Amino acid sequence: MRRFPLPIGICLQFSIILVGGVLYSVLVRLGATGSYGLMEQKKMILLVSLAVSFVSLFWNHEEKNRHCNKSFWMYTFAYLLFSGLYISTAYIKKITGMILPAQEIISAFIVGSTLFALTAFLWYWGKQIRFKILRRFVFVLLSFGLTVEILFPAIFWGYYGVSGHLLTADIILTLFQTNEAETLAYLKSQNLVAWGITFLCLVGGIVGSLRGFWIFTKHAAKRPSWIIVALTLLISGIAVHYLPMQKNFYAAFAFTSAKQELATFEKYGEEKEKRQERLNAMPSLHRTAGGIYVLVIGESATRDHMGIYGYERDTTPWLTSQVKEGKAVSFSKGYANFTHTVPSLTYALTAKNQYNDVSLENAASLLEVAKASGYTTYWLSNQRKYSAWDTPIAEIASTADTQVWINEAVGTGDTKTQYFDDELIKYLPTCEKGTNALIVIHIMGSHGDYKDRYPSSAAIFNGKGKRVDAYDNSVLFTDEVLHKIYEVVSAYPDFQAMCYMSDHGEDPDKNVGHDATKFTWKMSHIPFIIWTSGEFQTDYSQTWRTLLEHQDAYWTNDLTYELMIDLMGIKGAPDDEKSLDIAHPLYNRTKENTFTLHKKKSLFEEK
């Protein structure tokens, strides 16, 4: 750049950054959907550009170098790089084929630019500290802050790099609900080279940025203290006032949504006593029937790999024989309401579902309602007892009169159970005549790593690759476990019905598990089968006929609450909507009005 006297050079530098910042905000929104974003936020764009421009005045060599110089260009490059990283996260939506609103790009511009101005100035401010030890301490804090700022948007690109998908709030929430064993099982199925390259890129980017800021700050010009104070107040004010307003910044929105969902989970546990009090105070809540009812919850079982649903391998010989002999009814269009365990079962085991407006904290659970209406309740599980964020499921289980957890892994340490699912048979209760009970059994089923879910003697299939063969063997072993459970419970004097469904499906063929961001319909396809006793079919013939009539109807497992309440003869239960009860003649779910992924996908979209 041509040499100018200091005042002219400074004005020129300031003008270039200011005008450039405004033009930058116009250019970055190219390719977005819609026209909103510029005029509506012009004040914020102008103020942010001003802040960046003011800070640029400090990033010069000492006063003796009375010209605009290379520090200016270094500053400009750093600004484009930093803000560009934030802005680019919005374009992941466009790359993955999603709609990209213009306001999301503008919000990303404002957030990235404001953080850069604040960070750059704080680094400059840190240099002015005279005490060496304090100055070093401040730079350690600033380095940590800069690392977080870079890592925040980089995580979204990192996830896209290893998965090809946008990181969503659902996936962030799932990460909180994942322990070390699940993480290791997931990594085993991934391209570790892609993960390694992504990790090195993140580390390299952070180290390079820290080094760059350190070098730039060494050459920053000294200014009077009152200017430093004034500029600190200006930039801090812009950051405090405008950053919280950028709700359209997708990266922040994703984390905020996940945080709100976690808060809802915690609230559910806190409201347990209040829900129980409300149920006990409901005079209309009562049972017109009795007996023993069993709900078996599978894990990661897709009906696409079950012989009973047409899979080429005979992975379900017992289930198939039960349906052929008329002892059970198999529903052909069962779907999960979500592809991860916690959100799926939170809906399945409570009055909350995709089709009502009931808040989760006020949604009575199946066990709470059963207990309040006179049933003895049991929870038998081979899953881990608690993790940091599965509060609703833990709270639902905690209301059972009897709880059995054969998996000794507690917390987030490990989910590798010490037993196969058939160990649960030993803990089925002894039920004398006249017993009224609800028994919920939560198995490990086909949870990854698949080969850990069955004994070596049950490894029957081979020829489709280790992963698919192991998955099919786990499905075959679950068929055997269901057989053993049924043999015991059907022998109870007052046995009435047993229902089996899975929390969600799995896609072992594409090696994507049940990751919602890599959604395939196999992840939502679940088995749904009901057994009833001869006595039940006689005493409740209308219900049995309705089930047979609806065996090809569309159903999602968040409607388990309505189904079980009907089968158990419970009347007056809260939020019991008959149009959502597949055992009732008024059931009205069709392909057009049934959903998965908590209403993000209609079943009508499935080809």
Backbone torsions as a table, in degrees:
resi	resn	phi	psi	omega
1	MET	NA	145.2	178.7
2	ARG	-59.5	145.9	179.4
3	ARG	-76.9	132.4	177.9
4	PHE	-128.0	155.6	171.7
5	PRO	-57.9	156.1	-173.0
6	LEU	-52.8	-52.1	-178.3
7	PRO	-59.3	-43.0	-179.8
8	ILE	-67.5	-41.5	-179.9
9	GLY	-61.5	-42.4	179.8
10	ILE	-65.2	-44.4	179.5
11	CYS	-62.3	-40.6	179.8
12	LEU	-64.9	-44.0	178.9
13	GLN	-60.8	-45.1	180.0
14	PHE	-61.2	-45.0	-177.6
15	SER	-65.0	-41.3	180.0
16	ILE	-60.4	-47.0	-179.5
17	ILE	-64.7	-42.5	-177.2
18	LEU	-64.9	-54.2	-179.4
19	VAL	-64.5	-40.9	178.9
20	GLY	-61.5	-38.8	179.6
21	GLY	-63.1	-42.2	-179.9
22	VAL	-66.4	-45.3	178.4
23	LEU	-63.0	-37.3	178.7
24	TYR	-58.4	-43.5	-179.5
25	SER	-64.9	-28.6	178.3
26	VAL	-75.8	-43.1	-176.3
27	LEU	-67.5	-39.2	-172.8
28	VAL	-67.4	-20.0	-178.6
29	ARG	-86.7	1.2	176.8
30	LEU	-63.6	136.7	-179.4
31	GLY	94.0	-4.7	179.1
32	ALA	-82.0	170.2	178.6
33	THR	-99.3	125.9	178.1
34	GLY	91.4	168.8	-174.4
35	SER	-106.6	-7.1	-175.7
36	TYR	-68.3	147.5	170.1
37	GLY	135.0	-26.6	-175.7
38	LEU	-96.4	-63.1	-176.2
39	MET	-65.0	-36.6	-177.6
40	GLU	-67.4	-24.1	-178.6
41	GLN	-121.7	26.5	-175.8
42	LYS	-61.9	-36.4	179.5
43	LYS	-63.6	-44.5	-179.9
44	MET	-64.9	-42.2	-179.8
45	ILE	-61.6	-43.0	-179.4
46	LEU	-66.0	-44.4	-179.4
47	LEU	-65.3	-41.1	179.1
48	VAL	-64.4	-43.3	178.4
49	SER	-63.0	-37.6	175.8
50	LEU	-61.7	-44.3	-179.4
51	ALA	-60.5	-45.8	179.1
52	VAL	-62.8	-37.8	-179.1
53	SER	-67.4	-43.9	179.1
54	PHE	-60.2	-44.0	-178.6
55	VAL	-63.9	-32.6	-178.5
56	SER	-61.3	-26.4	-179.3
57	LEU	-65.5	-22.4	-177.8
58	PHE	-89.7	-14.4	-174.9
59	TRP	-96.0	58.8	175.3
60	ASN	-122.8	167.2	169.1
61	HIS	-68.3	177.5	-177.1
62	GLU	-58.6	165.8	-175.9
63	GLU	-55.5	-30.5	-176.5
64	LYS	-62.9	-23.4	175.2
65	ASN	-89.3	91.7	-167.3
66	ARG	-88.8	42.8	-178.2
67	HIS	-143.9	155.2	168.1
68	CYS	-64.0	133.6	-172.1
69	ASN	-138.4	-169.4	-174.2
70	LYS	-63.9	-22.9	177.4
71	SER	-59.8	-34.3	178.3
72	PHE	-62.3	-44.5	-179.4
73	TRP	-70.9	-34.1	175.9
74	MET	-64.1	-41.7	178.0
75	TYR	-62.0	-46.3	-179.7
76	THR	-60.9	-43.6	179.4
77	PHE	-62.9	-43.4	179.7
78	ALA	-62.3	-40.1	179.3
79	TYR	-64.2	-46.6	179.5
80	LEU	-62.5	-38.8	-178.9
81	LEU	-67.7	-47.5	-177.3
82	PHE	-67.0	-53.9	-178.7
83	SER	-65.7	-34.2	179.0
84	GLY	-62.5	-34.3	177.6
85	LEU	-62.2	-43.8	178.8
86	TYR	-67.0	-44.7	-178.7
87	ILE	-64.0	-38.2	-175.4
88	SER	-64.4	-25.6	-179.6
89	THR	-61.9	-30.2	178.6
90	ALA	-65.0	-33.6	-175.6
91	TYR	-75.4	-9.1	174.3
92	ILE	-60.8	-34.0	176.9
93	LYS	-59.6	-45.7	-177.9
94	LYS	-67.5	-39.9	179.9
95	ILE	-62.2	-36.7	-178.2
96	THR	-89.6	11.1	173.8
97	GLY	83.8	18.2	-179.4
98	MET	-98.2	164.7	176.0
99	ILE	-72.2	134.2	179.8
100	LEU	-118.8	97.6	178.2
101	PRO	-66.0	144.4	-179.1
102	ALA	-62.3	-34.0	-176.9
103	GLN	-64.7	-25.2	177.9
104	GLU	-69.7	-36.8	178.7
105	ILE	-69.0	-44.1	-180.0
106	ILE	-63.4	-40.4	177.8
107	SER	-63.1	-39.8	178.3
108	ALA	-65.0	-38.1	176.9
109	PHE	-62.1	-46.4	-178.1
110	ILE	-64.8	-44.1	-179.7
111	VAL	-64.6	-49.3	-178.5
112	GLY	-62.5	-43.2	-178.6
113	SER	-67.8	-43.3	-179.8
114	THR	-64.1	-45.2	179.3
115	LEU	-63.4	-37.2	179.1
116	PHE	-64.9	-46.7	-179.7
117	ALA	-60.0	-45.0	-179.3
118	LEU	-65.0	-44.7	-178.6
119	THR	-65.4	-46.4	-179.2
120	ALA	-61.0	-40.7	-178.6
121	PHE	-72.4	-37.4	177.8
122	LEU	-64.1	-36.5	176.4
123	TRP	-65.3	-40.7	176.2
124	TYR	-63.4	-43.7	-179.5
125	TRP	-61.4	-38.6	179.6
126	GLY	-61.5	-31.3	-179.6
127	LYS	-67.3	-25.4	-176.2
128	GLN	-76.8	-10.5	-179.9
129	ILE	-69.8	127.2	-173.9
130	ARG	-81.9	-33.2	-176.9
131	PHE	-77.3	122.1	-172.0
132	LYS	-60.4	-46.8	-177.5
133	ILE	-63.8	-44.8	179.1
134	LEU	-64.5	-39.7	179.6
135	ARG	-62.0	-42.5	178.6
136	ARG	-65.2	-39.6	179.3
137	PHE	-63.3	-42.6	179.6
138	VAL	-63.5	-40.2	-179.8
139	PHE	-69.1	-29.3	174.2
140	VAL	-64.6	-44.3	178.4
141	LEU	-64.0	-42.9	179.6
142	LEU	-65.3	-36.7	177.6
143	SER	-64.0	-41.0	177.4
144	PHE	-63.6	-43.8	179.3
145	GLY	-62.2	-42.7	179.1
146	LEU	-64.9	-37.7	177.7
147	THR	-60.4	-44.8	178.8
148	VAL	-63.7	-42.8	-178.7
149	GLU	-62.4	-38.7	179.4
150	ILE	-75.2	-40.1	-177.0
151	LEU	-66.0	-33.5	-176.0
152	PHE	-56.2	-57.4	177.3
153	PRO	-75.3	-28.8	-177.8
154	ALA	-64.4	-28.6	178.3
155	ILE	-59.2	-37.9	-178.6
156	PHE	-67.9	-40.1	176.3
157	TRP	-70.8	-36.0	177.7
158	GLY	-61.8	-44.0	179.4
159	TYR	-65.7	-40.0	177.4
160	TYR	-63.9	-37.4	-178.9
161	GLY	-63.0	-34.9	-177.2
162	VAL	-96.8	-15.8	-176.4
163	SER	-121.0	-24.4	-175.8
164	GLY	78.2	15.4	-177.0
165	HIS	-132.5	163.0	177.3
166	LEU	-79.2	135.2	176.4
167	LEU	-74.0	119.3	-176.7
168	THR	-109.8	170.5	178.2
169	ALA	-61.2	-35.2	179.7
170	ASP	-62.2	-41.0	-179.6
171	ILE	-71.2	-39.7	177.1
172	ILE	-60.0	-42.7	178.2
173	LEU	-63.1	-40.1	179.2
174	THR	-63.4	-36.2	178.6
175	LEU	-61.5	-35.6	177.0
176	PHE	-68.7	-25.4	-177.3
177	GLN	-97.5	10.6	-178.0
178	THR	-108.8	135.2	179.5
179	ASN	-104.0	-176.8	-173.9
180	GLU	-61.3	-42.7	-177.4
181	ALA	-64.5	-42.3	179.7
182	GLU	-66.3	-38.0	178.5
183	THR	-62.6	-45.3	179.4
184	LEU	-63.4	-41.0	179.0
185	ALA	-63.5	-37.9	179.4
186	TYR	-67.6	-43.5	-178.1
187	LEU	-64.6	-32.8	179.3
188	LYS	-59.7	-29.0	-176.1
189	SER	-94.6	3.7	-176.0
190	GLN	-103.9	168.3	174.8
191	ASN	-81.0	98.1	-174.7
192	LEU	-67.2	-24.2	177.1
193	VAL	-64.5	-44.1	178.6
194	ALA	-62.9	-41.4	177.8
195	TRP	-62.6	-42.8	-178.7
196	GLY	-64.2	-45.1	179.5
197	ILE	-63.2	-42.7	179.2
198	THR	-61.5	-43.3	-180.0
199	PHE	-62.8	-44.5	-179.9
200	LEU	-64.0	-37.0	177.7
201	CYS	-64.2	-42.3	178.6
202	LEU	-63.1	-47.4	-179.9
203	VAL	-62.8	-45.4	179.6
204	GLY	-60.6	-41.8	179.3
205	GLY	-64.3	-40.9	-179.6
206	ILE	-68.9	-46.6	179.5
207	VAL	-61.7	-44.4	179.3
208	GLY	-61.9	-39.7	179.9
209	SER	-66.9	-42.2	178.5
210	LEU	-61.8	-44.2	-179.8
211	ARG	-65.7	-40.5	179.6
212	GLY	-62.6	-45.5	179.0
213	PHE	-62.4	-38.8	-179.4
214	TRP	-64.5	-44.3	-179.7
215	ILE	-66.0	-44.8	-178.4
216	PHE	-61.3	-43.2	-176.3
217	THR	-64.8	-30.3	179.7
218	LYS	-62.3	-26.2	-176.6
219	HIS	-103.7	8.4	-177.7
220	ALA	-70.4	145.7	-179.2
221	ALA	-80.1	149.1	177.0
222	LYS	-85.8	139.1	179.3
223	ARG	-128.0	162.2	178.2
224	PRO	-58.9	148.1	-175.9
225	SER	-61.4	-34.3	-178.1
226	TRP	-67.0	-31.6	176.8
227	ILE	-68.2	-40.2	178.9
228	ILE	-61.1	-45.2	180.0
229	VAL	-63.4	-45.6	-178.7
230	ALA	-62.3	-43.9	-178.8
231	LEU	-69.4	-34.3	176.5
232	THR	-60.8	-45.5	179.5
233	LEU	-64.4	-40.5	-179.1
234	LEU	-63.5	-52.5	-175.6
235	ILE	-68.6	-40.2	178.2
236	SER	-62.8	-40.1	178.8
237	GLY	-62.7	-42.5	177.9
238	ILE	-62.4	-44.2	-178.3
239	ALA	-64.2	-47.0	-177.7
240	VAL	-66.4	-36.9	-175.4
241	HIS	-80.3	-41.7	-170.6
242	TYR	-97.4	-29.4	-178.4
243	LEU	-60.2	-44.8	179.0
244	PRO	-63.6	-18.2	-177.6
245	MET	-81.4	-11.5	-174.1
246	GLN	-86.9	63.7	-178.7
247	LYS	-72.5	-14.6	178.7
248	ASN	-84.9	-5.2	177.5
249	PHE	-71.2	108.8	-167.8
250	TYR	-59.7	-42.7	-176.9
251	ALA	-57.9	-44.0	178.7
252	ALA	-69.3	-38.9	179.7
253	PHE	-60.3	-41.0	-178.9
254	ALA	-62.2	-45.6	-179.6
255	PHE	-70.0	-37.7	179.2
256	THR	-64.8	-41.7	179.4
257	SER	-62.9	-41.8	178.3
258	ALA	-63.4	-40.5	179.5
259	LYS	-63.7	-41.3	179.1
260	GLN	-64.4	-38.5	179.0
261	GLU	-65.7	-39.6	177.2
262	LEU	-63.1	-39.2	178.3
263	ALA	-63.7	-37.0	177.0
264	THR	-64.1	-40.9	178.2
265	PHE	-60.3	-45.0	-179.6
266	GLU	-64.9	-38.6	179.8
267	LYS	-63.2	-34.8	179.7
268	TYR	-58.9	-44.8	179.2
269	GLY	-65.1	-38.8	-178.6
270	GLU	-66.9	-27.6	-175.8
271	GLU	-92.0	6.4	-175.0
272	LYS	-56.9	-49.5	-177.8
273	GLU	-63.2	-38.1	179.5
274	LYS	-65.8	-40.4	178.2
275	ARG	-63.4	-42.0	-179.8
276	GLN	-65.0	-38.2	178.3
277	GLU	-64.0	-41.6	179.3
278	ARG	-64.0	-40.3	179.1
279	LEU	-65.0	-43.3	-179.6
280	ASN	-66.0	-23.9	-178.7
281	ALA	-90.8	2.6	-178.7
282	MET	-92.1	103.8	-178.3
283	PRO	-67.1	-21.5	-177.9
284	SER	-82.1	-11.4	-177.9
285	LEU	-79.5	116.2	179.9
286	HIS	-159.4	168.7	177.2
287	ARG	-113.1	140.7	178.7
288	THR	-103.0	-2.7	-179.9
289	ALA	-134.8	-168.1	178.7
290	GLY	-165.1	-166.7	179.5
291	GLY	109.4	-164.6	-175.3
292	ILE	-115.9	129.0	-179.1
293	TYR	-125.3	138.8	-175.8
294	VAL	-124.9	132.3	175.3
295	LEU	-120.3	115.7	177.8
296	VAL	-103.4	121.6	-179.5
297	ILE	-102.4	114.9	177.9
298	GLY	-79.8	175.9	-178.6
299	GLU	-135.6	122.1	174.5
300	SER	55.7	35.0	-179.5
301	ALA	-99.7	118.0	175.5
302	THR	-100.5	135.9	179.8
303	ARG	-68.9	-13.9	179.2
304	ASP	-68.1	-14.5	178.3
305	HIS	-115.0	27.5	-179.8
306	MET	-119.5	127.4	-178.9
307	GLY	-56.2	-34.4	-179.0
308	ILE	-62.9	-22.1	179.7
309	TYR	-106.5	16.6	173.3
310	GLY	101.3	3.6	178.0
311	TYR	-65.4	142.7	-173.5
312	GLU	-65.7	-25.5	176.9
313	ARG	-90.0	143.1	-179.5
314	ASP	-84.2	74.1	-177.4
315	THR	-85.3	-8.6	-177.7
316	THR	-134.6	60.4	-176.9
317	PRO	-60.6	-40.8	-178.1
318	TRP	-70.9	-45.6	179.6
319	LEU	-59.2	-42.6	179.6
320	THR	-60.5	-42.7	-179.8
321	SER	-66.2	-34.8	-179.9
322	GLN	-64.7	-41.7	-180.0
323	VAL	-70.0	-41.8	-179.9
324	LYS	-62.9	-34.6	-179.3
325	GLU	-84.5	0.4	177.5
326	GLY	76.3	16.3	-179.8
327	LYS	-87.9	-13.9	-179.3
328	ALA	-145.7	157.5	175.6
329	VAL	-115.4	128.5	-179.7
330	SER	-105.4	127.2	-179.0
331	PHE	-93.5	126.2	-170.3
332	SER	-81.9	-15.6	-174.5
333	LYS	-127.1	54.0	175.8
334	GLY	-86.7	134.7	-178.8
335	TYR	-131.5	151.2	173.1
336	ALA	-83.8	149.0	177.9
337	ASN	-80.6	-16.6	175.0
338	PHE	-155.2	167.6	-176.4
339	THR	-102.9	11.9	175.6
340	HIS	-128.1	149.3	-169.2
341	THR	-60.1	-52.7	-172.7
342	VAL	-61.4	-54.8	178.5
343	PRO	-63.3	-33.2	-179.4
344	SER	-67.2	-52.1	-176.9
345	LEU	-74.2	-26.0	175.5
346	THR	-59.2	-39.0	176.5
347	TYR	-79.9	-41.3	-174.4
348	ALA	-63.3	-34.4	-173.6
349	LEU	-101.1	10.2	177.3
350	THR	-133.7	175.6	178.9
351	ALA	-74.9	-8.6	177.9
352	LYS	-76.5	134.5	175.2
353	ASN	-149.4	-179.4	-177.0
354	GLN	-71.0	-13.0	-169.1
355	TYR	-111.4	3.1	177.4
356	ASN	-127.6	173.9	-177.1
357	ASP	-107.6	20.6	-179.6
358	VAL	-69.2	131.9	176.5
359	SER	-75.2	145.5	-175.4
360	LEU	-59.9	-42.7	-176.8
361	GLU	-64.6	-23.0	179.2
362	ASN	-98.8	0.0	-176.6
363	ALA	-82.1	115.3	178.3
364	ALA	-65.7	144.6	178.3
365	SER	-90.4	161.2	178.4
366	LEU	-58.6	-42.7	-179.3
367	LEU	-68.1	-37.1	178.7
368	GLU	-64.0	-45.2	-179.4
369	VAL	-66.9	-42.6	179.6
370	ALA	-60.8	-43.9	-178.9
371	LYS	-64.7	-44.0	-178.9
372	ALA	-66.7	-24.0	-178.9
373	SER	-96.5	8.1	172.0
374	GLY	105.8	9.4	177.8
375	TYR	-93.5	143.4	169.7
376	THR	-83.0	133.2	-172.4
377	THR	-113.6	143.2	179.9
378	TYR	-130.7	142.3	173.7
379	TRP	-128.2	113.3	179.0
380	LEU	-116.1	125.9	-173.3
381	SER	-140.9	144.1	171.0
382	ASN	-108.4	8.7	176.0
383	GLN	-90.0	171.1	177.5
384	ARG	-66.5	152.7	-175.3
385	LYS	-75.3	-48.6	-178.9
386	TYR	-141.6	146.9	165.3
387	SER	-129.5	176.9	-173.6
388	ALA	-63.8	-29.1	-169.4
389	TRP	-127.7	12.3	179.4
390	ASP	-100.3	40.9	-176.3
391	THR	-50.0	-47.5	-178.0
392	PRO	-57.3	-45.9	-179.0
393	ILE	-65.9	-42.3	177.7
394	ALA	-61.4	-41.1	-179.8
395	GLU	-69.8	-38.9	177.0
396	ILE	-59.4	-46.5	-179.8
397	ALA	-65.7	-34.1	-174.9
398	SER	-66.6	-17.6	-179.9
399	THR	-84.1	-8.6	-179.5
400	ALA	-67.1	144.6	178.1
401	ASP	-63.7	-35.9	178.7
402	THR	-130.4	129.8	177.9
403	GLN	-122.4	135.1	176.3
404	VAL	-131.2	121.5	177.8
405	TRP	-121.5	102.0	-177.6
406	ILE	-83.0	-13.7	175.7
407	ASN	-82.1	115.3	-175.5
408	GLU	-79.9	-5.0	178.4
409	ALA	-74.7	116.6	-179.3
410	VAL	-116.7	135.5	179.9
411	GLY	89.2	-145.8	-174.6
412	THR	-105.6	8.9	-173.9
413	GLY	-69.3	-48.6	-173.1
414	ASP	-164.1	141.4	175.7
415	THR	-113.8	9.7	176.8
416	LYS	-73.2	102.6	-177.4
417	THR	-69.0	152.3	-179.9
418	GLN	-82.3	-7.4	-175.3
419	TYR	-133.2	155.0	168.9
420	PHE	-81.9	165.0	-172.3
421	ASP	-61.0	-27.0	-177.7
422	ASP	-68.1	-11.3	175.8
423	GLU	-64.0	-26.0	-178.9
424	LEU	-64.3	-23.2	-179.3
425	ILE	-56.9	-36.4	-177.6
426	LYS	-64.2	-21.2	-173.9
427	TYR	-103.1	5.0	174.5
428	LEU	-64.3	136.1	-174.6
429	PRO	-70.4	157.7	171.7
430	THR	-86.6	117.9	-174.6
431	CYS	-115.6	113.2	177.8
432	GLU	-79.8	169.1	178.2
433	LYS	-61.9	138.4	-178.6
434	GLY	94.1	3.2	-179.9
435	THR	-79.9	133.8	173.4
436	ASN	-114.6	113.0	-173.5
437	ALA	-147.7	150.3	170.0
438	LEU	-116.5	121.5	-179.7
439	ILE	-115.0	115.7	178.0
440	VAL	-104.4	126.8	-178.1
441	ILE	-120.8	119.8	-177.3
442	HIS	-111.2	109.0	-175.1
443	ILE	-98.4	167.6	176.4
444	MET	-83.3	-24.2	172.7
445	GLY	53.2	-114.3	-176.4
446	SER	-115.8	31.2	178.2
447	HIS	-63.2	136.0	176.5
448	GLY	-64.4	146.5	3.4
449	ASP	-78.4	125.0	-170.5
450	TYR	-55.1	-39.8	-174.8
451	LYS	-67.4	-14.0	178.4
452	ASP	-84.4	-1.0	-172.0
453	ARG	-99.4	2.5	-179.7
454	TYR	-151.4	153.6	178.3
455	PRO	-70.4	157.7	-178.3
456	SER	-59.4	-29.4	179.7
457	SER	-66.8	-17.4	-179.2
458	ALA	-95.8	5.6	178.5
459	ALA	-79.0	93.7	-173.4
460	ILE	-100.8	-42.5	-170.3
461	PHE	-88.6	145.9	172.2
462	ASN	-158.9	158.5	178.7
463	GLY	116.1	-10.1	179.4
464	LYS	-113.2	12.6	-176.4
465	GLY	100.5	149.7	-174.6
466	LYS	-57.3	-41.7	-175.6
467	ARG	-66.4	-51.8	-178.4
468	VAL	-66.8	-40.4	178.5
469	ASP	-60.2	-44.5	179.8
470	ALA	-64.5	-39.7	179.0
471	TYR	-63.6	-46.6	-179.7
472	ASP	-63.1	-35.6	176.1
473	ASN	-65.3	-36.2	178.4
474	SER	-68.1	-36.0	176.7
475	VAL	-66.4	-41.8	178.6
476	LEU	-62.5	-40.0	179.5
477	PHE	-68.5	-36.0	176.2
478	THR	-62.2	-37.8	176.1
479	ASP	-57.6	-42.0	178.7
480	GLU	-67.8	-40.0	179.3
481	VAL	-63.5	-44.2	178.1
482	LEU	-61.1	-38.8	177.1
483	HIS	-59.1	-46.5	-178.9
484	LYS	-66.6	-39.7	178.2
485	ILE	-62.8	-46.4	-177.5
486	TYR	-63.1	-39.1	179.0
487	GLU	-57.5	-39.0	-178.9
488	VAL	-76.3	-52.4	-172.8
489	VAL	-71.4	-32.2	-179.9
490	SER	-69.9	-16.7	178.2
491	ALA	-85.6	-7.8	176.7
492	TYR	-62.9	139.6	-178.9
493	PRO	-56.0	-33.6	-175.7
494	ASP	-113.1	26.3	178.5
495	PHE	-62.2	134.6	-179.4
496	GLN	-118.8	-48.7	-175.8
497	ALA	-158.8	153.1	173.7
498	MET	-135.3	134.3	-179.8
499	CYS	-121.4	136.2	176.2
500	TYR	-125.2	126.9	172.8
501	MET	-148.5	161.9	179.5
502	SER	-103.7	155.6	178.1
503	ASP	-65.5	-39.1	177.6
504	HIS	-163.6	174.8	178.6
505	GLY	-94.6	-156.3	-175.8
506	GLU	-161.8	152.6	174.9
507	ASP	-126.0	79.7	180.0
508	PRO	-71.0	-22.0	-177.9
509	ASP	-66.1	-40.3	179.4
510	LYS	-95.2	1.2	178.2
511	ASN	58.3	41.2	178.6
512	VAL	-117.9	7.6	176.9
513	GLY	56.8	-123.3	177.0
514	HIS	-133.7	35.7	179.5
515	ASP	-69.0	117.6	-175.2
516	ALA	-61.7	-29.9	-179.3
517	THR	-74.3	-15.4	177.1
518	LYS	-110.7	32.4	-169.7
519	PHE	-49.1	130.1	166.6
520	THR	-130.1	158.2	-175.5
521	TRP	-66.4	-23.7	176.9
522	LYS	-60.2	-30.4	179.6
523	MET	-66.8	-22.5	-178.5
524	SER	-101.1	-15.0	-179.3
525	HIS	-75.9	119.3	-178.8
526	ILE	-128.8	154.6	173.0
527	PRO	-74.4	147.9	177.8
528	PHE	-148.6	108.3	-172.8
529	ILE	-136.6	140.6	-180.0
530	ILE	-128.6	132.9	171.1
531	TRP	-109.4	142.3	173.7
532	THR	-135.0	154.0	179.0
533	SER	-78.0	163.3	176.1
534	GLY	-61.0	-37.2	178.9
535	GLU	-62.0	-42.9	179.5
536	PHE	-62.6	-44.3	-178.1
537	GLN	-63.7	-28.3	178.5
538	THR	-81.8	-49.5	-176.4
539	ASP	-70.6	-30.8	-178.2
540	TYR	-125.4	56.3	-174.7
541	SER	-62.0	-35.4	179.5
542	GLN	-64.1	-43.1	178.5
543	THR	-63.0	-44.2	180.0
544	TRP	-63.5	-42.4	178.9
545	ARG	-63.9	-39.0	179.4
546	THR	-63.8	-41.3	177.4
547	LEU	-60.4	-43.0	179.3
548	LEU	-64.6	-38.8	179.8
549	GLU	-67.5	-27.8	-175.3
550	HIS	-100.1	12.8	-174.5
551	GLN	-68.6	-13.1	174.6
552	ASP	-110.7	14.2	179.2
553	ALA	-82.5	155.6	176.8
554	TYR	-77.3	136.3	-175.9
555	TRP	-149.8	138.0	174.5
556	THR	-116.2	147.6	-170.4
557	ASN	-73.2	-2.4	171.0
558	ASP	-74.6	-2.0	176.2
559	LEU	-100.7	15.3	177.3
560	THR	-62.9	-38.4	179.4
561	TYR	-55.1	-51.2	-178.5
562	GLU	-63.0	-41.8	-179.0
563	LEU	-62.3	-51.0	-175.5
564	MET	-65.8	-36.6	178.2
565	ILE	-63.5	-39.8	177.5
566	ASP	-65.4	-50.2	-178.4
567	LEU	-58.9	-36.8	-176.4
568	MET	-82.6	-1.2	177.3
569	GLY	69.1	30.7	-180.0
570	ILE	-88.9	127.4	-179.9
571	LYS	-113.4	149.9	176.7
572	GLY	76.3	16.7	179.5
573	ALA	-71.1	144.5	-179.4
574	PRO	-66.6	140.7	174.4
575	ASP	57.8	32.9	178.2
576	ASP	-90.8	98.9	-176.4
577	GLU	-98.9	116.1	-174.7
578	LYS	-65.2	-27.7	179.3
579	SER	-70.2	-10.4	178.1
580	LEU	-107.1	5.9	-177.7
581	ASP	-102.1	109.8	-175.7
582	ILE	-67.6	-13.1	177.4
583	ALA	-92.0	4.1	-177.9
584	HIS	-113.6	144.2	-179.3
585	PRO	-59.9	-23.1	-177.9
586	LEU	-83.5	0.4	-178.7
587	TYR	-56.3	131.3	-171.6
588	ASN	-132.0	22.5	179.4
589	ARG	-77.2	132.2	176.7
590	THR	-128.4	176.8	179.5
591	LYS	-62.2	-31.0	-176.8
592	GLU	-76.2	-29.3	-175.5
593	ASN	-116.3	23.4	178.6
594	THR	-119.4	143.0	-170.0
595	PHE	-134.2	169.6	170.1
596	THR	-140.3	177.2	-175.5
597	LEU	53.2	40.1	179.3
598	HIS	51.6	53.8	174.2
599	LYS	74.7	9.8	177.2
600	LYS	-80.6	-20.5	177.9
601	LYS	-132.9	130.6	174.2
602	SER	-88.0	142.7	177.4
603	LEU	-64.4	-16.5	177.3
604	PHE	-65.3	-20.9	-179.8
605	GLU	-75.4	-18.7	-177.6
606	GLU	-71.4	130.9	-179.4
607	LYS	-85.4	NA	NA
